[in-house]
Amino acid sequence: MDEHNNITEENLQQESNSGEDKGVLRKFLRTTFDMIRDFYTGQILLYPSVKRALNPTALTAILLMSVIYIAMGYQCDRKRRELASKQEMANDYRLKAIELETKLMRTYRESNIIKMLDERDIQLSATNQPPIEL
């Protein structure tokens, strides 16, 4: 019987230890969550340790670097838009060059055919009637 009581006391002691572990874990998670929330809301700047670490010079430097970072981001976006528009213009000019080259080739062939017909004294003229479907 004494052995049975000893086992139940051990079980109770283990259960109480696991309850303490859960409490410690909850406290740790809560503290971590609070710190993350304070970081994103800016409340972390009010912590005394952070206030001591951030003297006015460091705070000014951080602010200046932030402004420069944002300005560089806007400049980069503007350059990307300019590059995209110039690439579109280059593509348009390439298509126009292909179209003009095609017209030039057709005109060159027509003129060669007309020259060849004139050399051989063949009287051909372009028709005015559309083709007839059979």
C-alpha positions as CSV (number, residue, x, y, z in Angstrom):
1,M,0.0,0.0,0.0
2,D,2.9,2.3,0.8
3,E,4.3,1.6,-2.6
4,H,1.0,2.7,-4.2
5,N,1.0,6.0,-2.3
6,N,4.5,6.6,-3.4
7,I,3.6,6.2,-7.1
8,T,0.7,8.6,-6.8
9,E,2.9,11.2,-5.1
10,E,5.4,11.0,-7.9
11,N,2.6,11.4,-10.5
12,L,1.3,14.5,-8.6
13,Q,4.7,16.0,-8.4
14,Q,5.3,15.4,-12.2
15,E,1.9,17.0,-13.0
16,S,2.7,20.0,-10.9
17,N,6.1,20.4,-12.6
18,S,4.5,20.2,-16.0
19,G,2.0,22.9,-14.9
20,E,4.9,25.1,-13.8
21,D,6.6,24.5,-17.2
22,K,3.4,25.5,-19.0
23,G,3.3,28.7,-16.9
24,V,6.9,29.5,-17.7
25,L,6.2,28.9,-21.4
26,R,3.1,31.1,-21.4
27,K,5.1,33.9,-19.7
28,F,7.9,33.6,-22.2
29,L,5.5,33.6,-25.2
30,R,3.6,36.6,-23.7
31,T,6.8,38.6,-23.2
32,T,8.0,37.8,-26.7
33,F,4.6,38.7,-28.2
34,D,4.6,42.0,-26.2
35,M,8.1,42.9,-27.5
36,I,7.2,42.2,-31.1
37,R,4.1,44.3,-30.8
38,D,6.0,47.1,-29.2
39,F,8.6,46.9,-31.9
40,Y,6.0,47.3,-34.7
41,T,4.0,50.0,-32.9
42,G,7.1,52.0,-32.0
43,Q,6.6,51.6,-28.3
44,I,10.0,49.9,-28.0
45,L,11.6,53.4,-28.3
46,L,10.1,54.2,-24.8
47,Y,12.0,51.3,-23.1
48,P,14.6,52.8,-20.7
49,S,17.4,50.6,-22.1
50,V,16.6,51.7,-25.7
51,K,16.4,55.3,-24.6
52,R,19.9,55.1,-23.2
53,A,21.3,53.3,-26.3
54,L,19.7,55.8,-28.7
55,N,21.3,59.2,-28.1
56,P,20.2,62.1,-30.3
57,T,23.1,61.6,-32.7
58,A,22.3,57.9,-33.3
59,L,18.6,58.7,-33.6
60,T,19.3,61.5,-36.2
61,A,21.6,59.1,-38.1
62,I,18.9,56.4,-38.2
63,L,16.3,59.0,-39.3
64,L,18.6,60.3,-42.0
65,M,19.4,56.8,-43.3
66,S,15.7,56.0,-43.4
67,V,14.9,59.1,-45.5
68,I,17.8,58.3,-47.9
69,Y,16.6,54.7,-48.2
70,I,13.0,55.8,-49.0
71,A,14.3,58.4,-51.5
72,M,16.5,55.9,-53.2
73,G,13.5,53.5,-53.5
74,Y,11.5,56.2,-55.3
75,Q,14.4,57.0,-57.6
76,C,14.8,53.3,-58.4
77,D,11.1,53.0,-59.2
78,R,11.3,56.1,-61.5
79,K,14.3,54.6,-63.3
80,R,12.5,51.3,-63.8
81,R,9.5,53.1,-65.3
82,E,11.8,55.1,-67.6
83,L,13.6,51.9,-68.7
84,A,10.3,50.1,-69.4
85,S,9.1,53.0,-71.5
86,K,12.4,53.1,-73.4
87,Q,12.2,49.4,-74.0
88,E,8.7,49.8,-75.3
89,M,9.8,52.6,-77.7
90,A,12.8,50.4,-78.9
91,N,10.4,47.6,-79.6
92,D,8.1,50.0,-81.5
93,Y,11.0,51.3,-83.6
94,R,12.2,47.7,-84.3
95,L,8.7,46.8,-85.6
96,K,8.6,50.0,-87.7
97,A,12.0,49.2,-89.1
98,I,10.9,45.6,-90.1
99,E,7.8,47.1,-91.8
100,L,9.8,49.7,-93.7
101,E,12.3,47.0,-94.8
102,T,9.4,44.9,-96.1
103,K,8.0,47.8,-98.1
104,L,11.5,48.6,-99.5
105,M,12.0,45.0,-100.5
106,R,8.6,44.9,-102.3
107,T,9.3,48.2,-104.1
108,Y,12.8,46.9,-105.1
109,R,11.3,43.7,-106.5
110,E,8.6,45.6,-108.4
111,S,11.1,48.0,-109.9
112,N,13.4,45.1,-110.9
113,I,10.4,43.3,-112.6
114,I,9.4,46.6,-114.4
115,K,13.0,47.1,-115.5
116,M,13.3,43.5,-116.8
117,L,10.0,43.9,-118.7
118,D,11.2,47.2,-120.3
119,E,14.4,45.6,-121.4
120,R,12.5,42.8,-123.1
121,D,9.9,45.1,-124.6
122,I,7.0,43.3,-122.9
123,Q,3.9,45.4,-122.5
124,L,2.2,44.4,-119.3
125,S,0.1,46.7,-117.0
126,A,-1.5,46.2,-113.7
127,T,-5.1,45.1,-113.7
128,N,-7.9,47.3,-112.4
129,Q,-10.3,44.5,-111.8
130,P,-10.2,42.4,-108.6
131,P,-9.4,38.7,-109.0
132,I,-12.4,36.4,-109.7
133,E,-13.1,33.4,-107.6
134,L,-13.6,30.1,-109.5
